[in-house]
Amino acid sequence: MTGRTLLVTGGSGRLAGEIIRLLVERGEDRIITTTRTPERLQDLRALGVEVRRADFDEDVTATARALEGADRMLLVSTHAVGRRPEQQGRVVDAAVLAGVGHLLYTSATSPAPTPVSTIVSEHFWTELAIQRSGLPWTMLRHNMYAEHVFLFLPDAFRSGELRTSLGGGARAYVTRSDCAAADAAALAGEWRDERVYDIGGPDALTTDDILALVEELTGRSIRHVRVDDAAALRAFADADLPAGFPESAVGFDIWARRGYHAIVSPDMRELTGREPEPLRSYLARHLDVVLAGRATVTL
């Protein structure tokens, strides 16, 4: 037990929930989480976690009250694509007002101000707001979650082809669980200087590499059909994905195609003492999803 108070935002989310449980397992005795729906987190309360209501669309003063007492705080990026710079900027201001000691943020690989991708740009502007806040900070830049390959692999397995505009773009796919482990270790750390961590898998894999893994595991060959961005957008739009996701997905794929996601880093090992799980291992553990021929993923 350290006597510090650690705070994780978005406790109702899958990533934040996993981070919090890891902190409990580590023996951290003072943990706070914020959420718009505190009534849903009785399980975390049972673990000794203090649950506070916070709505990041409310004013800074109200949000600051929910953040009071935090020595180290992890801002888990929200799902409000299109509104995150304003929303998360308000949280940063609230953290300053609340006297948070150190602010950590779950960002994305290679953030930059670009018209190509809303996601990439929004992470950049949030990072900039944090850097300008005057608070000690840590950026945890997650690469693409391994879970997201199930947005396309089951359908591709059934049809025998996969149409993408990724070209030869590679990503260091990483499991959400590995990200949670790295985030929890960083939040529980002792440093107060500014640091950036790239949290990704052990290999930068192209779409062709992934399809080769599927063939190795199943014996089934899938053809990669390279299409332009307009065709990729139509394909995502036809896949009944959440509103705004098709445009975000294509922009993110363009960013990967340009080489910005092909970052292989030792940071996971530095933070947790172990290597991240390879995508091949992850696919082998969840091969039933691919064989079922239906897309399933928790975004």
C-alpha positions in Angstrom: 0.0 0.0 0.0 1.4 3.4 -1.1 -0.9 5.9 0.6 -1.4 7.6 -2.8 -4.7 8.1 -4.4 -5.0 6.9 -8.0 -7.8 7.9 -10.3 -9.0 6.3 -13.5 -11.7 8.0 -15.7 -14.4 6.1 -17.6 -14.8 3.2 -15.1 -17.8 1.9 -17.0 -15.6 1.2 -20.0 -13.9 -2.1 -20.7 -10.3 -0.8 -20.7 -10.7 1.3 -17.6 -12.4 -1.5 -15.7 -9.5 -3.9 -16.5 -7.0 -1.2 -15.4 -8.8 -0.7 -12.1 -8.9 -4.5 -11.4 -5.2 -4.7 -12.0 -4.6 -1.8 -9.6 -6.6 -3.7 -7.0 -4.5 -6.8 -7.6 -1.4 -4.7 -7.1 -2.5 -3.8 -3.7 -3.2 -0.1 -4.4 -5.5 0.9 -1.5 -6.9 4.2 -2.6 -8.5 4.1 -6.1 -11.1 6.4 -7.5 -13.0 6.1 -10.8 -15.3 8.5 -12.5 -18.3 7.6 -14.7 -21.6 9.1 -16.0 -23.3 5.9 -14.7 -22.1 5.2 -11.2 -25.1 2.9 -10.6 -23.5 0.4 -13.0 -20.3 0.0 -11.0 -21.4 -1.9 -7.8 -18.8 -4.5 -8.7 -16.0 -2.0 -8.4 -17.4 -0.6 -5.2 -17.3 -4.1 -3.8 -13.6 -4.1 -4.5 -13.1 -1.0 -2.4 -13.0 1.5 -5.3 -14.6 4.9 -4.8 -17.0 5.6 -7.6 -17.8 9.3 -8.4 -20.1 10.7 -11.0 -18.6 12.8 -13.7 -19.9 14.0 -17.1 -17.2 15.5 -19.2 -19.8 17.5 -21.1 -20.5 19.5 -17.9 -18.6 22.6 -16.8 -15.0 22.5 -15.5 -15.9 23.2 -11.9 -18.3 20.2 -11.7 -15.7 17.9 -13.2 -13.0 19.2 -10.9 -15.0 18.2 -7.9 -14.9 14.6 -9.2 -11.1 14.7 -9.6 -10.2 16.1 -6.2 -7.7 14.2 -4.1 -6.0 12.4 -7.0 -2.2 12.1 -6.8 -2.0 10.4 -10.2 -4.8 10.4 -12.7 -5.3 8.4 -15.9 -7.5 10.1 -18.5 -8.9 7.2 -20.6 -9.7 8.6 -24.0 -13.5 8.9 -24.5 -15.5 7.5 -27.4 -16.8 11.0 -28.4 -15.0 11.1 -31.8 -15.5 14.6 -33.2 -15.8 16.2 -29.8 -12.8 14.9 -27.9 -10.5 18.0 -28.1 -13.2 20.1 -26.5 -14.4 17.5 -24.0 -11.0 16.2 -22.9 -9.6 19.7 -22.9 -12.2 20.5 -20.3 -11.1 17.5 -18.2 -7.5 18.8 -18.4 -8.6 22.2 -17.1 -10.5 20.4 -14.3 -7.4 18.4 -13.4 -5.5 21.6 -12.9 -8.3 23.1 -10.9 -8.5 20.0 -8.7 -4.8 20.0 -8.0 -4.1 16.6 -9.6 -0.4 15.7 -9.1 0.3 13.8 -12.4 -1.8 13.3 -15.5 -1.6 10.3 -17.7 -3.5 9.9 -21.0 -4.3 6.9 -23.3 -3.4 8.3 -26.7 -2.8 6.7 -30.1 0.3 5.9 -32.2 1.9 8.9 -34.0 -0.7 11.6 -33.1 -0.5 14.7 -35.4 -2.7 17.5 -36.7 -3.8 16.2 -40.0 -7.0 16.3 -42.2 -6.4 12.7 -43.0 -7.8 11.3 -39.7 -10.1 12.8 -37.0 -8.8 10.2 -34.5 -5.1 11.1 -35.1 -5.8 14.8 -34.8 -7.9 14.6 -31.7 -5.3 12.7 -29.8 -2.7 15.3 -30.9 -4.8 18.2 -29.6 -5.5 16.5 -26.3 -1.8 15.8 -25.8 -1.1 19.4 -26.6 -3.6 20.6 -24.0 -2.0 18.3 -21.4 1.5 19.5 -22.2 0.3 23.2 -21.9 -1.4 22.6 -18.6 1.7 22.7 -16.5 0.9 19.4 -14.9 3.5 16.6 -15.0 2.3 14.1 -17.6 2.7 10.7 -19.3 1.4 9.8 -22.7 0.5 6.1 -23.3 0.2 5.8 -27.1 -1.8 2.6 -27.9 -1.4 1.0 -31.2 -4.4 -0.7 -32.9 -6.1 -3.2 -30.7 -5.8 -6.8 -31.8 -9.5 -7.2 -31.1 -10.3 -4.9 -34.1 -9.1 -7.5 -36.6 -12.4 -9.2 -35.9 -14.2 -6.4 -37.6 -13.1 -7.9 -40.9 -11.5 -11.3 -40.5 -14.7 -13.5 -40.0 -16.4 -12.0 -43.1 -13.2 -12.3 -45.1 -12.8 -15.9 -44.0 -16.4 -16.7 -45.1 -16.1 -14.9 -48.5 -12.4 -15.8 -49.3 -11.4 -12.2 -49.9 -10.6 -9.0 -48.0 -10.9 -5.6 -49.6 -8.9 -2.8 -47.9 -7.1 0.4 -48.7 -4.3 -0.3 -46.2 -1.9 -1.4 -49.0 1.3 -2.4 -47.4 0.7 -0.4 -44.2 1.8 -2.2 -41.1 0.7 -2.1 -37.5 2.1 -3.4 -34.2 -1.3 -4.9 -33.1 -1.6 -5.1 -29.3 -4.2 -6.7 -27.1 -6.4 -4.5 -24.9 -5.3 -6.6 -21.9 -1.6 -5.7 -22.6 -2.6 -2.1 -22.9 -4.4 -2.3 -19.6 -1.4 -3.8 -17.9 0.9 -1.1 -19.3 -1.5 1.6 -18.3 -1.9 0.3 -14.8 1.9 0.0 -14.3 2.4 3.6 -15.5 -0.4 4.9 -13.3 1.1 3.1 -10.3 4.6 4.4 -11.1 6.6 6.9 -9.1 8.0 9.3 -11.7 6.9 12.9 -12.1 8.9 13.9 -15.2 7.3 13.9 -18.7 7.4 10.6 -20.6 5.9 9.1 -23.8 5.4 5.3 -24.1 4.5 3.5 -27.3 2.4 0.5 -26.3 2.2 -2.0 -29.1 2.8 -5.6 -30.1 6.1 -7.3 -30.8 5.7 -7.2 -34.6 4.6 -4.7 -37.2 2.2 -6.7 -39.5 0.7 -5.8 -42.8 -2.7 -7.1 -43.9 -1.0 -9.7 -46.0 0.9 -10.8 -42.9 -2.3 -11.2 -41.0 -3.9 -13.3 -43.8 -0.8 -15.5 -43.9 -1.3 -16.1 -40.2 -4.9 -17.1 -40.7 -3.9 -19.5 -43.5 -1.3 -21.0 -41.3 -3.8 -21.5 -38.5 -6.8 -22.7 -40.5 -5.5 -23.8 -43.9 -7.8 -21.3 -45.6 -6.4 -18.8 -48.0 -7.9 -15.3 -48.1 -7.2 -13.0 -51.0 -6.3 -9.4 -50.2 -7.9 -7.1 -52.7 -6.4 -3.6 -52.6 -8.9 -0.9 -53.2 -9.0 2.9 -53.0 -10.2 4.9 -50.0 -13.6 5.6 -51.5 -14.3 1.9 -52.0 -13.0 1.1 -48.5 -15.4 3.7 -47.0 -18.3 2.1 -48.8 -17.3 -1.3 -47.5 -17.1 0.0 -43.9 -20.4 1.8 -44.3 -22.1 -1.4 -45.5 -20.8 -3.3 -42.5 -23.4 -1.7 -40.1 -20.7 -0.1 -37.9 -21.4 2.7 -35.4 -22.0 6.2 -36.8 -18.8 8.0 -37.7 -16.7 4.8 -37.5 -16.4 4.2 -41.2 -14.8 7.6 -41.8 -12.6 7.2 -38.8 -11.6 3.8 -39.8 -10.6 4.8 -43.3 -8.6 7.8 -42.0 -6.8 5.6 -39.5 -6.0 3.1 -42.3 -4.5 5.9 -44.4 -2.3 6.9 -41.5 -1.1 3.3 -41.2 -0.6 3.1 -45.0 1.8 6.0 -44.7 3.9 4.1 -42.1 2.8 5.8 -38.9 1.6 2.7 -37.1 4.7 0.5 -37.8 6.3 1.3 -34.5 7.8 -1.6 -32.5 8.8 -0.5 -29.1 10.3 -2.0 -25.9 8.0 0.2 -23.7 5.6 -2.6 -22.8 8.5 -4.6 -21.4 9.9 -1.6 -19.6 6.5 -0.9 -17.9 5.4 -4.4 -17.1 8.5 -6.6 -17.2 7.1 -8.9 -19.9 6.7 -9.0 -23.6 3.4 -8.2 -25.3 1.4 -11.0 -26.8 2.0 -11.6 -30.5 -1.0 -11.4 -32.8 -0.6 -15.0 -33.9 -1.0 -16.2 -30.4 -4.1 -14.0 -29.9 -5.7 -15.3 -33.1 -5.0 -18.9 -32.1 -6.7 -18.3 -28.8 -9.8 -16.8 -30.5 -9.9 -18.9 -33.7 -13.5 -19.8 -33.0 -14.5 -16.2 -33.8 -12.8 -16.4 -37.2 -14.2 -19.9 -38.0 -17.7 -18.7 -37.0 -17.7 -16.3 -40.0 -19.3 -13.4 -38.2 -17.7 -10.1 -37.0 -17.7 -9.4 -33.3 -15.7 -6.8 -31.4 -16.2 -4.6 -28.4 -15.1 -1.1 -29.5 
